Amino acid sequence: METICQQINTLEPDSQQRIEAIEKEEQNRRLIQDQKKREEQMKIAAVKKV
């Protein structure tokens, strides 16, 4: 993630590569959030079963 951010900073603002890198970073961020949310839901479900 940090590498992508560094690459974004070195590209011109309207660069297609910059846009694609930002979109990729956003997608990665969403995937991580979704994974954390699922893990929390699994923990809650496990507690409810006990």
MILO-758515 format. One record per residue: residue number from 1; residue in one letter; x negated, y, z of N, C-alpha, C in turn. Coordinates in steps of 0.02 Angstrom, whole numbers, plus 32768, in hexadecimal, padded with zeros to 4 digits. Layout:
N
<node><num>NUM</num><residu>A</residu><n_X>X</n_X><n_Y>Y</n_Y><n_Z>Z</n_Z><ca_X>X</ca_X><ca_Y>Y</ca_Y><ca_Z>Z</ca_Z><c_X>X</c_X><c_Y>Y</c_Y><c_Z>Z</c_Z></node>
...
***
This chain:
50
<node><num>1</num><residu>M</residu><n_X>7FD7</n_X><n_Y>7FC5</n_Y><n_Z>8000</n_Z><ca_X>8000</ca_X><ca_Y>8000</ca_Y><ca_Z>8000</ca_Z><c_X>7FD4</c_X><c_Y>803E</c_Y><c_Z>8000</c_Z></node>
<node><num>2</num><residu>E</residu><n_X>7FA2</n_X><n_Y>8040</n_Y><n_Z>8029</n_Z><ca_X>7F76</ca_X><ca_Y>807A</ca_Y><ca_Z>802D</ca_Z><c_X>7F53</c_X><c_Y>8085</c_Y><c_Z>7FEA</c_Z></node>
<node><num>3</num><residu>T</residu><n_X>7F40</n_X><n_Y>804F</n_Y><n_Z>7FC9</n_Z><ca_X>7F1F</ca_X><ca_Y>8054</ca_Y><ca_Z>7F89</ca_Z><c_X>7F4C</c_X><c_Y>8075</c_Y><c_Z>7F56</c_Z></node>
<node><num>4</num><residu>I</residu><n_X>7F8B</n_X><n_Y>8060</n_Y><n_Z>7F56</n_Z><ca_X>7FBB</ca_X><ca_Y>807D</ca_Y><ca_Z>7F26</ca_Z><c_X>7FC3</c_X><c_Y>80C8</c_Y><c_Z>7F33</c_Z></node>
<node><num>5</num><residu>C</residu><n_X>7FC7</n_X><n_Y>80DB</n_Y><n_Z>7F72</n_Z><ca_X>7FCE</ca_X><ca_Y>8122</ca_Y><ca_Z>7F84</ca_Z><c_X>7F91</c_X><c_Y>814A</c_Y><c_Z>7F6C</c_Z></node>
<node><num>6</num><residu>Q</residu><n_X>7F56</n_X><n_Y>812E</n_Y><n_Z>7F74</n_Z><ca_X>7F19</ca_X><ca_Y>8150</ca_Y><ca_Z>7F5D</ca_Z><c_X>7F1A</c_X><c_Y>8158</c_Y><c_Z>7F11</c_Z></node>
<node><num>7</num><residu>Q</residu><n_X>7F32</n_X><n_Y>8125</n_Y><n_Z>7EEE</n_Z><ca_X>7F35</ca_X><ca_Y>8129</ca_Y><ca_Z>7EA5</ca_Z><c_X>7F67</c_X><c_Y>815E</c_Y><c_Z>7E90</c_Z></node>
<node><num>8</num><residu>I</residu><n_X>7F9F</n_X><n_Y>8161</n_Y><n_Z>7EB2</n_Z><ca_X>7FD3</ca_X><ca_Y>8193</ca_Y><ca_Z>7EA2</ca_Z><c_X>7FB6</c_X><c_Y>81D9</c_Y><c_Z>7EA8</c_Z></node>
<node><num>9</num><residu>N</residu><n_X>7F8F</n_X><n_Y>81E6</n_Y><n_Z>7EDC</n_Z><ca_X>7F73</ca_X><ca_Y>8228</ca_Y><ca_Z>7EE7</ca_Z><c_X>7F41</c_X><c_Y>823E</c_Y><c_Z>7EB2</c_Z></node>
<node><num>10</num><residu>T</residu><n_X>7F23</n_X><n_Y>820E</n_Y><n_Z>7E8F</n_Z><ca_X>7EF2</ca_X><ca_Y>8220</ca_Y><ca_Z>7E5C</ca_Z><c_X>7F10</c_X><c_Y>822A</c_Y><c_Z>7E17</c_Z></node>
<node><num>11</num><residu>L</residu><n_X>7F50</n_X><n_Y>821B</n_Y><n_Z>7E0F</n_Z><ca_X>7F71</ca_X><ca_Y>8222</ca_Y><ca_Z>7DCE</ca_Z><c_X>7F95</c_X><c_Y>8265</c_Y><c_Z>7DC8</c_Z></node>
<node><num>12</num><residu>E</residu><n_X>7F9F</n_X><n_Y>827B</n_Y><n_Z>7D8B</n_Z><ca_X>7FC2</ca_X><ca_Y>82BA</ca_Y><ca_Z>7D80</ca_Z><c_X>800C</c_X><c_Y>82B2</c_Y><c_Z>7D94</c_Z></node>
<node><num>13</num><residu>P</residu><n_X>802B</n_X><n_Y>82E9</n_Y><n_Z>7DAB</n_Z><ca_X>8070</ca_X><ca_Y>82E5</ca_Y><ca_Z>7DC5</ca_Z><c_X>80A3</c_X><c_Y>82C6</c_Y><c_Z>7D95</c_Z></node>
<node><num>14</num><residu>D</residu><n_X>809E</n_X><n_Y>82D4</n_Y><n_Z>7D54</n_Z><ca_X>80D0</ca_X><ca_Y>82BB</ca_Y><ca_Z>7D25</ca_Z><c_X>80B8</c_X><c_Y>827C</c_Y><c_Z>7D00</c_Z></node>
<node><num>15</num><residu>S</residu><n_X>8083</n_X><n_Y>825F</n_Y><n_Z>7D17</n_Z><ca_X>8067</ca_X><ca_Y>8224</ca_Y><ca_Z>7CF7</ca_Z><c_X>8096</c_X><c_Y>81E8</c_Y><c_Z>7CFD</c_Z></node>
<node><num>16</num><residu>Q</residu><n_X>809D</n_X><n_Y>81C3</n_Y><n_Z>7CC7</n_Z><ca_X>80C7</ca_X><ca_Y>8187</ca_Y><ca_Z>7CC9</ca_Z><c_X>80AA</c_X><c_Y>8154</c_Y><c_Z>7CFB</c_Z></node>
<node><num>17</num><residu>Q</residu><n_X>8068</n_X><n_Y>8151</n_Y><n_Z>7CFE</n_Z><ca_X>8048</ca_X><ca_Y>8123</ca_Y><ca_Z>7D2E</ca_Z><c_X>8059</c_X><c_Y>8137</c_Y><c_Z>7D75</c_Z></node>
<node><num>18</num><residu>R</residu><n_X>805B</n_X><n_Y>8177</n_Y><n_Z>7D82</n_Z><ca_X>806C</ca_X><ca_Y>818F</ca_Y><ca_Z>7DC5</ca_Z><c_X>80B3</c_X><c_Y>817C</c_Y><c_Z>7DD6</c_Z></node>
<node><num>19</num><residu>I</residu><n_X>80E0</n_X><n_Y>8187</n_Y><n_Z>7DA7</n_Z><ca_X>8126</ca_X><ca_Y>8175</ca_Y><ca_Z>7DB2</ca_Z><c_X>812D</c_X><c_Y>812B</c_Y><c_Z>7DC0</c_Z></node>
<node><num>20</num><residu>E</residu><n_X>810B</n_X><n_Y>8102</n_Y><n_Z>7D99</n_Z><ca_X>810F</ca_X><ca_Y>80B9</ca_Y><ca_Z>7DA2</ca_Z><c_X>80F1</c_X><c_Y>80A5</c_Y><c_Z>7DE6</c_Z></node>
<node><num>21</num><residu>A</residu><n_X>80BA</n_X><n_Y>80C5</n_Y><n_Z>7DF9</n_Z><ca_X>809B</ca_X><ca_Y>80B5</ca_Y><ca_Z>7E39</ca_Z><c_X>80C8</c_X><c_Y>80C8</c_Y><c_Z>7E73</c_Z></node>
<node><num>22</num><residu>I</residu><n_X>80E9</n_X><n_Y>8101</n_Y><n_Z>7E6E</n_Z><ca_X>8117</ca_X><ca_Y>8116</ca_Y><ca_Z>7EA2</ca_Z><c_X>8152</c_X><c_Y>80E6</c_Y><c_Z>7EA7</c_Z></node>
<node><num>23</num><residu>E</residu><n_X>816C</n_X><n_Y>80D1</n_Y><n_Z>7E6D</n_Z><ca_X>81A4</ca_X><ca_Y>80A2</ca_Y><ca_Z>7E6C</ca_Z><c_X>818E</c_X><c_Y>805F</c_Y><c_Z>7E8B</c_Z></node>
<node><num>24</num><residu>K</residu><n_X>8152</n_X><n_Y>8049</n_Y><n_Z>7E7C</n_Z><ca_X>8138</ca_X><ca_Y>800A</ca_Y><ca_Z>7E98</ca_Z><c_X>8131</c_X><c_Y>8010</c_Y><c_Z>7EE3</c_Z></node>
<node><num>25</num><residu>E</residu><n_X>8117</n_X><n_Y>8047</n_Y><n_Z>7EFB</n_Z><ca_X>810F</ca_X><ca_Y>8052</ca_Y><ca_Z>7F43</ca_Z><c_X>8154</c_X><c_Y>8053</c_Y><c_Z>7F65</c_Z></node>
<node><num>26</num><residu>E</residu><n_X>8184</n_X><n_Y>8073</n_Y><n_Z>7F46</n_Z><ca_X>81C7</ca_X><ca_Y>8076</ca_Y><ca_Z>7F63</ca_Z><c_X>81E6</c_X><c_Y>8030</c_Y><c_Z>7F65</c_Z></node>
<node><num>27</num><residu>Q</residu><n_X>81DC</n_X><n_Y>8009</n_Y><n_Z>7F31</n_Z><ca_X>81F5</ca_X><ca_Y>7FC4</ca_Y><ca_Z>7F30</ca_Z><c_X>81D5</c_X><c_Y>7F9B</c_Y><c_Z>7F68</c_Z></node>
<node><num>28</num><residu>N</residu><n_X>8194</n_X><n_Y>7FA2</n_Y><n_Z>7F71</n_Z><ca_X>8171</ca_X><ca_Y>7F7E</ca_Y><ca_Z>7FA7</ca_Z><c_X>818B</c_X><c_Y>7F92</c_Y><c_Z>7FEB</c_Z></node>
<node><num>29</num><residu>R</residu><n_X>8198</n_X><n_Y>7FD2</n_Y><n_Z>7FF3</n_Z><ca_X>81B2</ca_X><ca_Y>7FEC</ca_Y><ca_Z>8033</ca_Z><c_X>81F6</c_X><c_Y>7FCE</c_Y><c_Z>8042</c_Z></node>
<node><num>30</num><residu>R</residu><n_X>8220</n_X><n_Y>7FCB</n_Y><n_Z>800E</n_Z><ca_X>8263</ca_X><ca_Y>7FAE</ca_Y><ca_Z>8017</ca_Z><c_X>825F</c_X><c_Y>7F63</c_Y><c_Z>8029</c_Z></node>
<node><num>31</num><residu>L</residu><n_X>8233</n_X><n_Y>7F40</n_Y><n_Z>8007</n_Z><ca_X>822B</ca_X><ca_Y>7EF8</ca_Y><ca_Z>8015</ca_Z><c_X>8216</c_X><c_Y>7EED</c_Y><c_Z>805E</c_Z></node>
<node><num>32</num><residu>I</residu><n_X>81E8</n_X><n_Y>7F15</n_Y><n_Z>8075</n_Z><ca_X>81D1</ca_X><ca_Y>7F0F</ca_Y><ca_Z>80BB</ca_Z><c_X>820A</c_X><c_Y>7F1E</c_Y><c_Z>80EB</c_Z></node>
<node><num>33</num><residu>Q</residu><n_X>8230</n_X><n_Y>7F53</n_Y><n_Z>80DC</n_Z><ca_X>8269</ca_X><ca_Y>7F64</ca_Y><ca_Z>8107</ca_Z><c_X>829C</c_X><c_Y>7F2C</c_Y><c_Z>8109</c_Z></node>
<node><num>34</num><residu>D</residu><n_X>82AB</n_X><n_Y>7F10</n_Y><n_Z>80CE</n_Z><ca_X>82DC</ca_X><ca_Y>7ED9</ca_Y><ca_Z>80CA</ca_Z><c_X>82C4</c_X><c_Y>7E9D</c_Y><c_Z>80F2</c_Z></node>
<node><num>35</num><residu>Q</residu><n_X>8284</n_X><n_Y>7E8E</n_Y><n_Z>80ED</n_Z><ca_X>8268</ca_X><ca_Y>7E55</ca_Y><ca_Z>8111</ca_Z><c_X>826E</c_X><c_Y>7E60</c_Y><c_Z>815D</c_Z></node>
<node><num>36</num><residu>K</residu><n_X>825D</n_X><n_Y>7E9C</n_Y><n_Z>8173</n_Z><ca_X>8263</ca_X><ca_Y>7EAC</ca_Y><ca_Z>81BB</ca_Z><c_X>82AB</c_X><c_Y>7EA7</c_Y><c_Z>81D2</c_Z></node>
<node><num>37</num><residu>K</residu><n_X>82D9</n_X><n_Y>7EBF</n_Y><n_Z>81A9</n_Z><ca_X>8320</ca_X><ca_Y>7EBC</ca_Y><ca_Z>81BA</ca_Z><c_X>8338</c_X><c_Y>7E74</c_Y><c_Z>81C0</c_Z></node>
<node><num>38</num><residu>R</residu><n_X>8323</n_X><n_Y>7E49</n_Y><n_Z>8191</n_Z><ca_X>8336</ca_X><ca_Y>7E02</ca_Y><ca_Z>8194</ca_Z><c_X>8319</c_X><c_Y>7DE1</c_Y><c_Z>81D2</c_Z></node>
<node><num>39</num><residu>E</residu><n_X>82DA</n_X><n_Y>7DF2</n_Y><n_Z>81E3</n_Z><ca_X>82BB</ca_X><ca_Y>7DD5</ca_Y><ca_Z>821F</ca_Z><c_X>82E1</c_X><c_Y>7DE9</c_Y><c_Z>825E</c_Z></node>
<node><num>40</num><residu>E</residu><n_X>82F6</n_X><n_Y>7E28</n_Y><n_Z>8261</n_Z><ca_X>831D</ca_X><ca_Y>7E3F</ca_Y><ca_Z>829A</ca_Z><c_X>8360</c_X><c_Y>7E1B</c_Y><c_Z>829E</c_Z></node>
<node><num>41</num><residu>Q</residu><n_X>8380</n_X><n_Y>7E12</n_Y><n_Z>8265</n_Z><ca_X>83C0</ca_X><ca_Y>7DEF</ca_Y><ca_Z>8263</ca_Z><c_X>83B8</c_X><c_Y>7DA7</c_Y><c_Z>8279</c_Z></node>
<node><num>42</num><residu>M</residu><n_X>8381</n_X><n_Y>7D88</n_Y><n_Z>8266</n_Z><ca_X>8374</ca_X><ca_Y>7D43</ca_Y><ca_Z>827A</ca_Z><c_X>836A</c_X><c_Y>7D3F</c_Y><c_Z>82C6</c_Z></node>
<node><num>43</num><residu>K</residu><n_X>8346</n_X><n_Y>7D70</n_Y><n_Z>82E2</n_Z><ca_X>833B</ca_X><ca_Y>7D72</ca_Y><ca_Z>832A</ca_Z><c_X>837E</c_X><c_Y>7D79</c_Y><c_Z>834F</c_Z></node>
<node><num>44</num><residu>I</residu><n_X>83A7</n_X><n_Y>7DA6</n_Y><n_Z>8336</n_Z><ca_X>83E9</ca_X><ca_Y>7DB2</ca_Y><ca_Z>8355</ca_Z><c_X>8413</c_X><c_Y>7D73</c_Y><c_Z>8351</c_Z></node>
<node><num>45</num><residu>A</residu><n_X>8413</n_X><n_Y>7D52</n_Y><n_Z>8318</n_Z><ca_X>8439</ca_X><ca_Y>7D15</ca_Y><ca_Z>830F</ca_Z><c_X>8420</c_X><c_Y>7CDE</c_Y><c_Z>833E</c_Z></node>
<node><num>46</num><residu>A</residu><n_X>83DE</n_X><n_Y>7CDA</n_Y><n_Z>8346</n_Z><ca_X>83C1</ca_X><ca_Y>7CA7</ca_Y><ca_Z>8373</ca_Z><c_X>83D5</c_X><c_Y>7CB4</c_Y><c_Z>83BB</c_Z></node>
<node><num>47</num><residu>V</residu><n_X>83D7</n_X><n_Y>7CF3</n_Y><n_Z>83CF</n_Z><ca_X>83EA</ca_X><ca_Y>7D05</ca_Y><ca_Z>8414</ca_Z><c_X>8434</c_X><c_Y>7CF5</c_Y><c_Z>841F</c_Z></node>
<node><num>48</num><residu>K</residu><n_X>845D</n_X><n_Y>7D01</n_Y><n_Z>83ED</n_Z><ca_X>84A5</ca_X><ca_Y>7CF4</ca_Y><ca_Z>83F5</ca_Z><c_X>84B3</c_X><c_Y>7CA9</c_Y><c_Z>83FC</c_Z></node>
<node><num>49</num><residu>K</residu><n_X>8489</n_X><n_Y>7C7F</n_Y><n_Z>83DE</n_Z><ca_X>8493</ca_X><ca_Y>7C37</ca_Y><ca_Z>83E2</ca_Z><c_X>8484</c_X><c_Y>7C1C</c_Y><c_Z>8428</c_Z></node>
<node><num>50</num><residu>V</residu><n_X>845A</n_X><n_Y>7C3F</n_Y><n_Z>844C</n_Z><ca_X>8445</ca_X><ca_Y>7C28</ca_Y><ca_Z>848F</ca_Z><c_X>8478</c_X><c_Y>7C36</c_Y><c_Z>84C1</c_Z></node>
***
